[in-house]
Amino acid sequence: MTELTSPLFSLTWAGTTDVGHVRSINEDAYYADRGLFILADGMGGHTAGEVASSLAIQSVRTFLESQRPSSLTLAVEESLLQAVRIANEDILKDAEQHEEHGDMGTTLVIAWVVGSYLWYTHVGDSRLYRWDGSSKVLSRLTEDHTLVAELVAKGYVLPEAAEKHPYRNVLSRCLGRPDLKAGLVQKIPMHAQDRYLLCSDGLTKEVPEQEIAQILSANPNDQEAVEALVHQANEYGGRDNTTVVLFSIL
């Protein structure tokens, strides 16, 4: 667990990733340091998913660290959108250069602390949650970019049927596609006792949101919390790679 103290608040964080019980390769990747948190869940044949997620993390990190608030040359929203565009271009360029990477792609979720606000954007079905330390309520801040999520939004599929729908894992949007749509950038004020969770679907496919909230409540230490979440995903089957990043406002 790592800690950052600023004039506004103290911030602690931790992250971990696990291959699970079924997959032989971990195609997830993450980065967590000093107010910048990134998570990617890759897909593709051979090692292409691993390449896509690693490229996304490195591209976003390199660009946004050059845009730290002390040297910000673009507005925060535009910086995040540009970071996603650069990551997508880097993945497409690599796919052109390596035939075996031709169909690779990755999800992406970025959470960036700027001042007293959290700015975030995402592509795909990796998620960002807010856990309210006062009310002990877990709220999802992102909407999955999946075929089923779109059908639910249009009223064709009931929300309670979405989790068991045969196409629930089919993405409608991911990095590594030339027609990638610009993501939505949002910001929210941060409050003491809040915790924010980035996770791949290896967690949310196995562990119900109610149980995720219970684990966060029972584990105030960030490192212990992320380890408990991954452990629970593996206890329930570990059918996918599981990656979680958690940061807390003190």
ZADO-1210 file (C-alpha; in nm, 4 decimals, padded with zeros to 6 digits):
<atoms>
<atom x="00.0000" y="00.0000" z="00.0000" code="MET" pos="1"/>
<atom x="00.1287" y="00.3465" z="-00.0870" code="THR" pos="2"/>
<atom x="00.0342" y="00.6866" z="00.0503" code="GLU" pos="3"/>
<atom x="00.0300" y="01.0420" z="-00.0843" code="LEU" pos="4"/>
<atom x="-00.0322" y="01.3500" z="00.1313" code="THR" pos="5"/>
<atom x="-00.1395" y="01.6808" z="-00.0217" code="SER" pos="6"/>
<atom x="-00.2751" y="02.0078" z="00.1244" code="PRO" pos="7"/>
<atom x="-00.6246" y="01.8835" z="00.0362" code="LEU" pos="8"/>
<atom x="-00.6242" y="01.5235" z="00.1593" code="PHE" pos="9"/>
<atom x="-00.4272" y="01.2052" z="00.2082" code="SER" pos="10"/>
<atom x="-00.4573" y="00.9291" z="-00.0486" code="LEU" pos="11"/>
<atom x="-00.3653" y="00.5615" z="-00.0079" code="THR" pos="12"/>
<atom x="-00.3763" y="00.2943" z="-00.2759" code="TRP" pos="13"/>
<atom x="-00.2985" y="-00.0645" z="-00.3669" code="ALA" pos="14"/>
<atom x="-00.3398" y="-00.2948" z="-00.6656" code="GLY" pos="15"/>
<atom x="-00.3017" y="-00.6589" z="-00.7543" code="THR" pos="16"/>
<atom x="-00.3629" y="-00.8945" z="-01.0451" code="THR" pos="17"/>
<atom x="-00.4041" y="-01.2716" z="-01.0676" code="ASP" pos="18"/>
<atom x="-00.4228" y="-01.5133" z="-01.3607" code="VAL" pos="19"/>
<atom x="-00.7053" y="-01.7140" z="-01.1985" code="GLY" pos="20"/>
<atom x="-00.7671" y="-02.0888" z="-01.2095" code="HIS" pos="21"/>
<atom x="-00.8470" y="-02.1393" z="-01.5801" code="VAL" pos="22"/>
<atom x="-00.6394" y="-01.9053" z="-01.7990" code="ARG" pos="23"/>
<atom x="-00.2715" y="-01.9729" z="-01.8646" code="SER" pos="24"/>
<atom x="-00.1814" y="-01.6111" z="-01.9487" code="ILE" pos="25"/>
<atom x="-00.2702" y="-01.2950" z="-01.7606" code="ASN" pos="26"/>
<atom x="-00.3931" y="-01.0434" z="-02.0172" code="GLU" pos="27"/>
<atom x="-00.4784" y="-00.7780" z="-01.7561" code="ASP" pos="28"/>
<atom x="-00.2506" y="-00.4866" z="-01.6660" code="ALA" pos="29"/>
<atom x="-00.2676" y="-00.1910" z="-01.4303" code="TYR" pos="30"/>
<atom x="-00.0832" y="00.1150" z="-01.3074" code="TYR" pos="31"/>
<atom x="-00.1315" y="00.2949" z="-00.9748" code="ALA" pos="32"/>
<atom x="00.0777" y="00.5837" z="-00.8474" code="ASP" pos="33"/>
<atom x="00.0353" y="00.9341" z="-00.7071" code="ARG" pos="34"/>
<atom x="-00.3213" y="01.0005" z="-00.8141" code="GLY" pos="35"/>
<atom x="-00.3199" y="00.8258" z="-01.1526" code="LEU" pos="36"/>
<atom x="-00.4917" y="00.4871" z="-01.1752" code="PHE" pos="37"/>
<atom x="-00.5264" y="00.2839" z="-01.4952" code="ILE" pos="38"/>
<atom x="-00.6566" y="-00.0671" z="-01.5626" code="LEU" pos="39"/>
<atom x="-00.6812" y="-00.2633" z="-01.8891" code="ALA" pos="40"/>
<atom x="-00.8179" y="-00.6083" z="-01.9757" code="ASP" pos="41"/>
<atom x="-00.6735" y="-00.7360" z="-02.3040" code="GLY" pos="42"/>
<atom x="-00.8138" y="-00.9792" z="-02.5575" code="MET" pos="43"/>
<atom x="-00.6838" y="-01.1536" z="-02.8673" code="GLY" pos="44"/>
<atom x="-00.5094" y="-01.4681" z="-02.9827" code="GLY" pos="45"/>
<atom x="-00.1660" y="-01.5870" z="-02.8703" code="HIS" pos="46"/>
<atom x="-00.0178" y="-01.3174" z="-02.6431" code="THR" pos="47"/>
<atom x="-00.1938" y="-01.0330" z="-02.8239" code="ALA" pos="48"/>
<atom x="-00.4284" y="-00.9492" z="-02.5372" code="GLY" pos="49"/>
<atom x="-00.1342" y="-00.9115" z="-02.3047" code="GLU" pos="50"/>
<atom x="00.0355" y="-00.6845" z="-02.5582" code="VAL" pos="51"/>
<atom x="-00.2743" y="-00.4674" z="-02.6044" code="ALA" pos="52"/>
<atom x="-00.3322" y="-00.4109" z="-02.2326" code="SER" pos="53"/>
<atom x="00.0363" y="-00.3345" z="-02.1689" code="SER" pos="54"/>
<atom x="00.0479" y="-00.0906" z="-02.4593" code="LEU" pos="55"/>
<atom x="-00.2650" y="00.0853" z="-02.3359" code="ALA" pos="56"/>
<atom x="-00.1273" y="00.1265" z="-01.9845" code="ILE" pos="57"/>
<atom x="00.2099" y="00.2535" z="-02.1058" code="GLN" pos="58"/>
<atom x="00.0614" y="00.4944" z="-02.3597" code="SER" pos="59"/>
<atom x="-00.1870" y="00.6473" z="-02.1155" code="VAL" pos="60"/>
<atom x="00.0681" y="00.6680" z="-01.8355" code="ARG" pos="61"/>
<atom x="00.3330" y="00.8340" z="-02.0524" code="THR" pos="62"/>
<atom x="00.0950" y="01.0957" z="-02.1885" code="PHE" pos="63"/>
<atom x="-00.0896" y="01.1818" z="-01.8678" code="LEU" pos="64"/>
<atom x="00.2271" y="01.1996" z="-01.6605" code="GLU" pos="65"/>
<atom x="00.3459" y="01.4658" z="-01.9038" code="SER" pos="66"/>
<atom x="00.0183" y="01.6448" z="-01.8318" code="GLN" pos="67"/>
<atom x="00.0409" y="01.6455" z="-01.4509" code="ARG" pos="68"/>
<atom x="-00.1523" y="01.9390" z="-01.2973" code="PRO" pos="69"/>
<atom x="00.1725" y="02.1251" z="-01.2298" code="SER" pos="70"/>
<atom x="00.2505" y="02.1238" z="-01.6033" code="SER" pos="71"/>
<atom x="-00.0960" y="02.0816" z="-01.7540" code="LEU" pos="72"/>
<atom x="-00.1010" y="02.2140" z="-02.1107" code="THR" pos="73"/>
<atom x="-00.4452" y="02.0808" z="-02.2005" code="LEU" pos="74"/>
<atom x="-00.7754" y="02.0866" z="-02.0116" code="ALA" pos="75"/>
<atom x="-00.8231" y="01.7747" z="-01.7989" code="VAL" pos="76"/>
<atom x="-01.1072" y="01.6428" z="-02.0144" code="GLU" pos="77"/>
<atom x="-00.9126" y="01.6863" z="-02.3363" code="GLU" pos="78"/>
<atom x="-00.6042" y="01.5297" z="-02.1766" code="SER" pos="79"/>
<atom x="-00.8013" y="01.2145" z="-02.0923" code="LEU" pos="80"/>
<atom x="-00.9596" y="01.1938" z="-02.4372" code="LEU" pos="81"/>
<atom x="-00.6213" y="01.2458" z="-02.6017" code="GLN" pos="82"/>
<atom x="-00.4682" y="00.9737" z="-02.3835" code="ALA" pos="83"/>
<atom x="-00.7318" y="00.7257" z="-02.5014" code="VAL" pos="84"/>
<atom x="-00.6782" y="00.8257" z="-02.8656" code="ARG" pos="85"/>
<atom x="-00.3022" y="00.7823" z="-02.8377" code="ILE" pos="86"/>
<atom x="-00.3401" y="00.4413" z="-02.6734" code="ALA" pos="87"/>
<atom x="-00.5752" y="00.3287" z="-02.9493" code="ASN" pos="88"/>
<atom x="-00.3369" y="00.4506" z="-03.2183" code="GLU" pos="89"/>
<atom x="-00.0420" y="00.2738" z="-03.0538" code="ASP" pos="90"/>
<atom x="-00.2328" y="-00.0560" z="-03.0445" code="ILE" pos="91"/>
<atom x="-00.3396" y="-00.0235" z="-03.4088" code="LEU" pos="92"/>
<atom x="00.0168" y="00.0594" z="-03.5123" code="LYS" pos="93"/>
<atom x="00.1537" y="-00.2466" z="-03.3322" code="ASP" pos="94"/>
<atom x="-00.1128" y="-00.4666" z="-03.4923" code="ALA" pos="95"/>
<atom x="-00.0080" y="-00.3439" z="-03.8375" code="GLU" pos="96"/>
<atom x="00.3550" y="-00.4290" z="-03.7643" code="GLN" pos="97"/>
<atom x="00.2875" y="-00.7750" z="-03.6160" code="HIS" pos="98"/>
<atom x="00.0475" y="-01.0005" z="-03.8045" code="GLU" pos="99"/>
<atom x="-00.0099" y="-01.2213" z="-03.4994" code="GLU" pos="100"/>
<atom x="-00.1484" y="-00.9174" z="-03.3128" code="HIS" pos="101"/>
<atom x="-00.3982" y="-00.8346" z="-03.5858" code="GLY" pos="102"/>
<atom x="-00.7215" y="-00.8652" z="-03.3871" code="ASP" pos="103"/>
<atom x="-00.5997" y="-00.7657" z="-03.0427" code="MET" pos="104"/>
<atom x="-00.7892" y="-00.5198" z="-02.8283" code="GLY" pos="105"/>
<atom x="-00.8345" y="-00.4107" z="-02.4700" code="THR" pos="106"/>
<atom x="-01.0698" y="-00.2431" z="-02.2295" code="THR" pos="107"/>
<atom x="-00.9494" y="00.0635" z="-02.0433" code="LEU" pos="108"/>
<atom x="-01.0536" y="00.2574" z="-01.7351" code="VAL" pos="109"/>
<atom x="-00.8700" y="00.5669" z="-01.6121" code="ILE" pos="110"/>
<atom x="-00.9207" y="00.7498" z="-01.2813" code="ALA" pos="111"/>
<atom x="-00.7183" y="01.0691" z="-01.2353" code="TRP" pos="112"/>
<atom x="-00.7098" y="01.2792" z="-00.9190" code="VAL" pos="113"/>
<atom x="-00.6810" y="01.6499" z="-00.9988" code="VAL" pos="114"/>
<atom x="-00.7232" y="01.8848" z="-00.7046" code="GLY" pos="115"/>
<atom x="-01.0278" y="01.7791" z="-00.5044" code="SER" pos="116"/>
<atom x="-01.1946" y="01.6081" z="-00.8007" code="TYR" pos="117"/>
<atom x="-01.1761" y="01.2643" z="-00.9541" code="LEU" pos="118"/>
<atom x="-01.1851" y="01.2646" z="-01.3338" code="TRP" pos="119"/>
<atom x="-01.2502" y="00.9380" z="-01.5136" code="TYR" pos="120"/>
<atom x="-01.3227" y="00.7761" z="-01.8469" code="THR" pos="121"/>
<atom x="-01.3430" y="00.4209" z="-01.9772" code="HIS" pos="122"/>
<atom x="-01.3811" y="00.1948" z="-02.2795" code="VAL" pos="123"/>
<atom x="-01.5279" y="-00.1559" z="-02.2543" code="GLY" pos="124"/>
<atom x="-01.6535" y="-00.3426" z="-01.9483" code="ASP" pos="125"/>
<atom x="-01.3804" y="-00.2826" z="-01.6933" code="SER" pos="126"/>
<atom x="-01.5439" y="-00.0805" z="-01.4176" code="ARG" pos="127"/>
<atom x="-01.4971" y="00.2017" z="-01.1694" code="LEU" pos="128"/>
<atom x="-01.6888" y="00.1975" z="-00.8411" code="TYR" pos="129"/>
<atom x="-01.7246" y="00.4456" z="-00.5561" code="ARG" pos="130"/>
<atom x="-01.7642" y="00.3111" z="-00.2040" code="TRP" pos="131"/>
<atom x="-01.9124" y="00.5732" z="00.0288" code="ASP" pos="132"/>
<atom x="-01.7426" y="00.5360" z="00.3652" code="GLY" pos="133"/>
<atom x="-02.0231" y="00.7178" z="00.5457" code="SER" pos="134"/>
<atom x="-02.3238" y="00.5314" z="00.4063" code="SER" pos="135"/>
<atom x="-02.1341" y="00.2075" z="00.3260" code="LYS" pos="136"/>
<atom x="-02.2954" y="00.2096" z="-00.0197" code="VAL" pos="137"/>
<atom x="-02.1189" y="00.0866" z="-00.3342" code="LEU" pos="138"/>
<atom x="-02.2075" y="00.2744" z="-00.6549" code="SER" pos="139"/>
<atom x="-02.0963" y="00.1918" z="-01.0069" code="ARG" pos="140"/>
<atom x="-01.9654" y="00.5005" z="-01.1850" code="LEU" pos="141"/>
<atom x="-01.9226" y="00.3458" z="-01.5317" code="THR" pos="142"/>
<atom x="-02.1628" y="00.1773" z="-01.7714" code="GLU" pos="143"/>
<atom x="-02.0409" y="-00.1328" z="-01.9544" code="ASP" pos="144"/>
<atom x="-01.9785" y="-00.0951" z="-02.3259" code="HIS" pos="145"/>
<atom x="-02.1319" y="-00.4311" z="-02.4156" code="THR" pos="146"/>
<atom x="-02.3992" y="-00.5488" z="-02.6552" code="LEU" pos="147"/>
<atom x="-02.6234" y="-00.6538" z="-02.3668" code="VAL" pos="148"/>
<atom x="-02.5821" y="-00.3217" z="-02.1829" code="ALA" pos="149"/>
<atom x="-02.6999" y="-00.1442" z="-02.4984" code="GLU" pos="150"/>
<atom x="-02.9990" y="-00.3793" z="-02.5240" code="LEU" pos="151"/>
<atom x="-03.0871" y="-00.3069" z="-02.1609" code="VAL" pos="152"/>
<atom x="-03.0617" y="00.0687" z="-02.2230" code="ALA" pos="153"/>
<atom x="-03.3015" y="00.0346" z="-02.5181" code="LYS" pos="154"/>
<atom x="-03.5461" y="-00.1772" z="-02.3181" code="GLY" pos="155"/>
<atom x="-03.4954" y="-00.4983" z="-02.5160" code="TYR" pos="156"/>
<atom x="-03.3442" y="-00.6905" z="-02.2227" code="VAL" pos="157"/>
<atom x="-03.4457" y="-00.6653" z="-01.8573" code="LEU" pos="158"/>
<atom x="-03.1660" y="-00.5591" z="-01.6188" code="PRO" pos="159"/>
<atom x="-03.2124" y="-00.8719" z="-01.4062" code="GLU" pos="160"/>
<atom x="-03.1604" y="-01.0899" z="-01.7156" code="ALA" pos="161"/>
<atom x="-02.8427" y="-00.9133" z="-01.8300" code="ALA" pos="162"/>
<atom x="-02.5992" y="-01.0996" z="-01.6043" code="GLU" pos="163"/>
<atom x="-02.7015" y="-01.4381" z="-01.7474" code="LYS" pos="164"/>
<atom x="-02.7486" y="-01.3297" z="-02.1090" code="HIS" pos="165"/>
<atom x="-02.5428" y="-01.5434" z="-02.3542" code="PRO" pos="166"/>
<atom x="-02.3941" y="-01.2287" z="-02.5133" code="TYR" pos="167"/>
<atom x="-02.3175" y="-01.0468" z="-02.1873" code="ARG" pos="168"/>
<atom x="-01.9415" y="-01.0514" z="-02.2546" code="ASN" pos="169"/>
<atom x="-01.9579" y="-00.9232" z="-02.6134" code="VAL" pos="170"/>
<atom x="-01.8019" y="-00.5763" z="-02.6144" code="LEU" pos="171"/>
<atom x="-01.9537" y="-00.2969" z="-02.8197" code="SER" pos="172"/>
<atom x="-01.6453" y="-00.0813" z="-02.7749" code="ARG" pos="173"/>
<atom x="-01.2759" y="-00.1500" z="-02.7071" code="CYS" pos="174"/>
<atom x="-00.9328" y="-00.0122" z="-02.7877" code="LEU" pos="175"/>
<atom x="-00.7668" y="-00.1542" z="-03.0968" code="GLY" pos="176"/>
<atom x="-01.0425" y="-00.0535" z="-03.3390" code="ARG" pos="177"/>
<atom x="-01.0103" y="00.2215" z="-03.6047" code="PRO" pos="178"/>
<atom x="-01.3707" y="00.3309" z="-03.5483" code="ASP" pos="179"/>
<atom x="-01.3359" y="00.3777" z="-03.1718" code="LEU" pos="180"/>
<atom x="-01.5910" y="00.6271" z="-03.0408" code="LYS" pos="181"/>
<atom x="-01.4767" y="00.9015" z="-02.8074" code="ALA" pos="182"/>
<atom x="-01.5470" y="00.8109" z="-02.4484" code="GLY" pos="183"/>
<atom x="-01.7388" y="01.0136" z="-02.1934" code="LEU" pos="184"/>
<atom x="-01.5242" y="01.2002" z="-01.9420" code="VAL" pos="185"/>
<atom x="-01.6818" y="01.2715" z="-01.6054" code="GLN" pos="186"/>
<atom x="-01.5724" y="01.4284" z="-01.2794" code="LYS" pos="187"/>
<atom x="-01.6964" y="01.4031" z="-00.9228" code="ILE" pos="188"/>
<atom x="-01.5882" y="01.5724" z="-00.5993" code="PRO" pos="189"/>
<atom x="-01.3977" y="01.3505" z="-00.3584" code="MET" pos="190"/>
<atom x="-01.4794" y="01.3237" z="00.0104" code="HIS" pos="191"/>
<atom x="-01.2985" y="01.1848" z="00.3128" code="ALA" pos="192"/>
<atom x="-01.3676" y="00.8138" z="00.3719" code="GLN" pos="193"/>
<atom x="-01.4525" y="00.7521" z="00.0052" code="ASP" pos="194"/>
<atom x="-01.2847" y="00.4597" z="-00.1694" code="ARG" pos="195"/>
<atom x="-01.2625" y="00.4020" z="-00.5444" code="TYR" pos="196"/>
<atom x="-01.2284" y="00.0606" z="-00.7065" code="LEU" pos="197"/>
<atom x="-01.1092" y="-00.0122" z="-01.0612" code="LEU" pos="198"/>
<atom x="-01.1585" y="-00.3728" z="-01.1664" code="CYS" pos="199"/>
<atom x="-01.1582" y="-00.6087" z="-01.4617" code="SER" pos="200"/>
<atom x="-01.4600" y="-00.8281" z="-01.5265" code="ASP" pos="201"/>
<atom x="-01.2760" y="-01.1211" z="-01.3708" code="GLY" pos="202"/>
<atom x="-01.3983" y="-00.9747" z="-01.0420" code="LEU" pos="203"/>
<atom x="-01.7499" y="-00.8693" z="-01.1361" code="THR" pos="204"/>
<atom x="-01.8342" y="-01.1923" z="-01.3228" code="LYS" pos="205"/>
<atom x="-01.7585" y="-01.3918" z="-01.0085" code="GLU" pos="206"/>
<atom x="-01.8346" y="-01.1722" z="-00.7066" code="VAL" pos="207"/>
<atom x="-02.1725" y="-00.9968" z="-00.6632" code="PRO" pos="208"/>
<atom x="-02.1617" y="-00.6216" z="-00.6002" code="GLU" pos="209"/>
<atom x="-02.3177" y="-00.6661" z="-00.2562" code="GLN" pos="210"/>
<atom x="-02.0305" y="-00.8928" z="-00.1572" code="GLU" pos="211"/>
<atom x="-01.7722" y="-00.6533" z="-00.3028" code="ILE" pos="212"/>
<atom x="-01.9158" y="-00.3855" z="-00.0736" code="ALA" pos="213"/>
<atom x="-01.8976" y="-00.6191" z="00.2242" code="GLN" pos="214"/>
<atom x="-01.5322" y="-00.6974" z="00.1539" code="ILE" pos="215"/>
<atom x="-01.4464" y="-00.3278" z="00.1286" code="LEU" pos="216"/>
<atom x="-01.6277" y="-00.2578" z="00.4542" code="SER" pos="217"/>
<atom x="-01.4499" y="-00.5422" z="00.6335" code="ALA" pos="218"/>
<atom x="-01.1015" y="-00.4483" z="00.5045" code="ASN" pos="219"/>
<atom x="-01.0083" y="-00.0831" z="00.5702" code="PRO" pos="220"/>
<atom x="-00.6497" y="-00.1522" z="00.4614" code="ASN" pos="221"/>
<atom x="-00.6216" y="-00.1130" z="00.0829" code="ASP" pos="222"/>
<atom x="-00.3734" y="-00.3962" z="00.0289" code="GLN" pos="223"/>
<atom x="-00.5751" y="-00.6390" z="00.2389" code="GLU" pos="224"/>
<atom x="-00.8915" y="-00.5347" z="00.0552" code="ALA" pos="225"/>
<atom x="-00.7555" y="-00.5959" z="-00.2957" code="VAL" pos="226"/>
<atom x="-00.6128" y="-00.9307" z="-00.1912" code="GLU" pos="227"/>
<atom x="-00.9461" y="-01.0310" z="-00.0363" code="ALA" pos="228"/>
<atom x="-01.1351" y="-00.9349" z="-00.3536" code="LEU" pos="229"/>
<atom x="-00.9066" y="-01.1405" z="-00.5788" code="VAL" pos="230"/>
<atom x="-00.9187" y="-01.4313" z="-00.3343" code="HIS" pos="231"/>
<atom x="-01.2984" y="-01.4282" z="-00.3443" code="GLN" pos="232"/>
<atom x="-01.3065" y="-01.4213" z="-00.7243" code="ALA" pos="233"/>
<atom x="-01.0823" y="-01.7274" z="-00.7281" code="ASN" pos="234"/>
<atom x="-01.2902" y="-01.9006" z="-00.4613" code="GLU" pos="235"/>
<atom x="-01.5931" y="-01.8622" z="-00.6877" code="TYR" pos="236"/>
<atom x="-01.4130" y="-02.0190" z="-00.9823" code="GLY" pos="237"/>
<atom x="-01.1416" y="-01.7821" z="-01.1024" code="GLY" pos="238"/>
<atom x="-01.2484" y="-01.8369" z="-01.4617" code="ARG" pos="239"/>
<atom x="-01.0795" y="-01.5201" z="-01.5830" code="ASP" pos="240"/>
<atom x="-00.7868" y="-01.2994" z="-01.4912" code="ASN" pos="241"/>
<atom x="-00.8793" y="-01.0712" z="-01.2025" code="THR" pos="242"/>
<atom x="-00.7267" y="-00.7285" z="-01.1488" code="THR" pos="243"/>
<atom x="-00.8274" y="-00.4698" z="-00.8898" code="VAL" pos="244"/>
<atom x="-00.6937" y="-00.1271" z="-00.7974" code="VAL" pos="245"/>
<atom x="-00.8273" y="00.0484" z="-00.4877" code="LEU" pos="246"/>
<atom x="-00.7579" y="00.3965" z="-00.3578" code="PHE" pos="247"/>
<atom x="-00.8931" y="00.5636" z="-00.0456" code="SER" pos="248"/>
<atom x="-00.9424" y="00.9251" z="00.0599" code="ILE" pos="249"/>
<atom x="-00.8349" y="00.9937" z="00.4194" code="LEU" pos="250"/>
</atoms>
